């Protein structure tokens, strides 16, 4: 009995297929056969693109990279504080 391995598609591929579906140049079934993806996945990606399209034009929202950079910096600071706390706890216990 063999396990079925799920394909992992890149964000660029999903966007390309979803945009093609939004354009309605050809039916979803034809897009599915051309790209080798199930029609349900295409419709899911299309819906996700439609739902998140407004975020692209929202100037008040931080970009994903800025959020990730801020999160990384906060985790770094937490790590540094833990090391300092442990160092001071060892010094006080002596």
N, C-alpha and C positions, 0 to 999 in steps of 0.2 A: 504494500500500500504506500503510495508516494504522497508526500505533502505538496499541496499547491502553494507556490511561492507568489506572494503579492508583488506586483511591480511598484516601484517607487518612482513617481514622476517628478520632474523638477518643477519649480514654480514657473519658470519660463514656458515650459511645455503646457502646463495647465492654463496659463494666461493666453497662450496662442490658440489653443483649442476653444477656450471659453469665448474669446473674441470672435473666432470664426462662427461659433454658434449664435452669438449676439447679432452678427451681421445678417443672418438668415439667408445666406447665399445658396446654401444647400441644406437639405434635411439633416437632422441630428443622426439618423441612421447611416447616412452616407459619410458623415464626419466620423462616426464610430468605426466604420469599416476602413476608412482611409488611415486613421491614426491608431487603430488597434485598441480602442478603449470602449468600454461598455457605454451605451447611451445614457444610462442612469448617472454615471460619473460625469459625463459631459454636462448634463442638466444640473448636477450638483455644483460643478465648477462655475457654470454660467450664473446660477443663483448667487453663489458666493461673490462673484465679481460684481453683480448688480448691487448686492447689499453693501459692499465695502467701497464702491466707487466714490461716494461722497467724501470719504475720509481722505482721498487723494487731494481734494481741493480745500480741505479744512486747514487754514493757516495756523490756527491756534494749537493744533495737535502736534506733539513732538514726533520727529521721525523715529522709526524703529531703531536706527543706529544710535541715535542720541539716547534713547531709553536703555539700550543694551550697554552703552558706555557708562551711563550713570549707575546702572545696576552693578556692573563689574567694579567700578570704583567703590561703591558701598560695601560690596563683599570683601574687597581688599582692606578697607578700613576696619571692618569687623574682625578679620583675621589678625590684623596688626594689634587691635585692642585686646584680643584674646591672648596673644603672645605676651603682651605687656602685663596683663592681669596675672597670668600664670607665673611670670618672672617675679612680680612683686609678692605674690602669695608664697613662693618658695623663700624669698628673702625674709618675710615676716615670720615664717614657721621656724626659722633657725634660732 
